[in-house]
Amino acid sequence: MIKKILTIMLCLVTSIFSQAILADQPIVVSDAWIADAPAISKIRAGYLMLQNKGKHAITIKSFSSPNFERIELHKTVIKDGMVKMESIKQLTIKPDEIVEFKAEAYHLMLFTPKQKLNNSDKVKITIQLEGNKTSSFTAIVKERGHSREHSNHKMHH
């Protein structure tokens, strides 16, 4: 009986502790989508909105997906009058800050799809956060010009 009570208490404490950790990382993803491209294309672009609703800054270390060999975070910059993309190693989002991933700004570069993706397909993407925490969200494959059709794709912890 005591062993059963201790097991239940341990489960409750673990659950409360897990919720406290997740509450400290309240990142919200919305409008997540991947630009449709011809099947022969080895690179896709991904767009989304990230919002930190927490009290502490959140640092994103990387993105990954079982549907792609790798995902990189890029930012379009203008240097010496030239437009180019720079790979970003990490991104810190301040409390209450919203970061929009869009063309000519931050965006995801998704390399080498592992299978053919069609318009309206769903792709799971995982964010690796500082402190070995991860969160996932779903992005919809769609044609450019329709970025707001599928809003409020929330992250799953």
C-alpha positions in Angstrom: 0.0 0.0 0.0 2.8 2.4 0.9 4.6 1.6 -2.3 1.4 2.4 -4.3 1.0 5.7 -2.5 4.7 6.6 -3.1 4.3 5.7 -6.8 1.2 7.9 -7.1 3.0 10.8 -5.3 6.0 10.5 -7.6 3.8 10.6 -10.7 2.1 13.7 -9.4 5.4 15.5 -8.5 6.8 14.5 -11.9 3.7 15.8 -13.7 3.7 19.1 -11.8 7.5 19.5 -12.4 7.0 18.8 -16.1 4.2 21.3 -16.4 6.4 23.9 -14.6 9.2 23.4 -17.1 6.8 23.7 -20.0 5.2 26.7 -18.5 8.6 28.3 -18.5 8.9 27.7 -22.3 5.5 29.0 -23.5 6.4 29.4 -27.2 3.5 29.5 -29.6 3.7 28.7 -33.3 1.1 29.9 -35.8 0.7 30.2 -39.5 3.3 27.5 -40.2 3.6 26.5 -43.8 6.1 25.2 -46.4 6.2 26.6 -49.9 5.2 23.9 -52.4 7.8 23.2 -55.1 8.3 20.9 -58.0 9.1 17.3 -57.0 12.7 17.6 -58.3 13.4 20.6 -56.0 15.9 19.7 -53.2 15.2 22.8 -51.1 12.0 24.2 -49.7 11.3 27.4 -47.7 9.3 27.4 -44.5 7.5 30.3 -42.8 5.7 30.7 -39.5 5.1 33.0 -36.6 6.8 32.4 -33.2 5.7 34.1 -30.1 7.2 33.9 -26.6 4.3 34.3 -24.1 6.6 33.6 -21.2 8.5 35.7 -18.7 12.0 34.6 -19.8 13.8 34.7 -23.1 13.8 31.5 -25.2 16.7 30.4 -27.4 16.1 28.2 -30.4 19.1 26.1 -31.3 17.9 24.2 -34.3 14.9 22.7 -36.3 14.5 19.2 -37.6 11.9 17.0 -39.3 11.6 13.3 -40.2 10.6 14.6 -43.7 13.8 16.4 -44.5 17.5 15.6 -44.2 18.2 18.9 -42.5 16.6 22.2 -41.7 18.5 25.5 -41.4 17.4 28.8 -40.0 18.3 31.6 -42.4 17.9 35.4 -42.5 17.9 37.6 -45.6 20.3 40.5 -45.1 21.6 43.4 -47.3 25.4 43.9 -47.2 27.2 46.3 -49.4 24.1 46.7 -51.5 23.8 42.9 -52.1 21.0 40.8 -50.9 22.1 37.4 -49.5 21.0 34.7 -47.0 22.9 34.1 -43.8 22.7 30.9 -41.8 21.7 31.7 -38.2 23.1 29.4 -35.5 20.5 30.3 -32.8 17.7 32.7 -32.3 16.7 34.2 -29.0 13.1 35.4 -28.5 12.4 37.9 -25.7 9.3 37.7 -23.5 6.2 38.9 -25.4 8.2 39.1 -28.6 6.8 37.8 -31.9 9.1 36.8 -34.7 7.7 36.4 -38.2 9.4 34.0 -40.5 8.7 35.3 -44.0 10.4 36.0 -47.4 13.3 38.5 -47.1 13.5 38.0 -43.3 14.0 35.0 -41.1 12.9 31.8 -42.8 13.5 28.0 -42.7 15.5 26.3 -45.5 14.4 22.6 -45.6 16.9 20.5 -47.5 16.4 17.2 -49.3 12.8 15.9 -48.8 12.8 12.2 -47.9 9.6 11.7 -49.9 7.4 13.6 -52.4 5.4 16.3 -50.7 2.2 17.6 -52.2 0.0 20.7 -51.6 -1.9 20.3 -48.3 0.5 17.7 -46.9 1.3 18.1 -43.2 5.0 18.1 -42.0 6.0 17.7 -38.3 8.9 20.0 -37.4 10.7 19.9 -34.0 12.4 22.9 -32.4 15.4 22.2 -30.3 15.5 24.8 -27.5 18.3 25.7 -25.2 18.5 23.4 -22.2 17.8 20.2 -24.2 14.1 21.0 -24.4 12.1 20.3 -27.6 8.7 21.3 -29.0 7.0 20.3 -32.2 4.5 21.9 -34.5 2.8 21.0 -37.9 3.4 22.9 -41.0 1.2 22.7 -44.1 2.6 22.4 -47.6 0.9 25.0 -49.8 1.4 27.4 -52.7 3.0 30.8 -52.1 0.6 33.6 -51.5 -1.6 31.8 -49.0 0.4 32.3 -45.8 -2.6 33.1 -43.5 -5.0 30.3 -44.5 -3.9 27.9 -41.9 -3.3 29.9 -38.7 -2.9 28.8 -35.1 -1.0 25.6 -35.6 0.0 25.3 -31.9 3.1 23.6 -30.7 2.9 20.2 -29.0 5.3 19.5 -26.1 
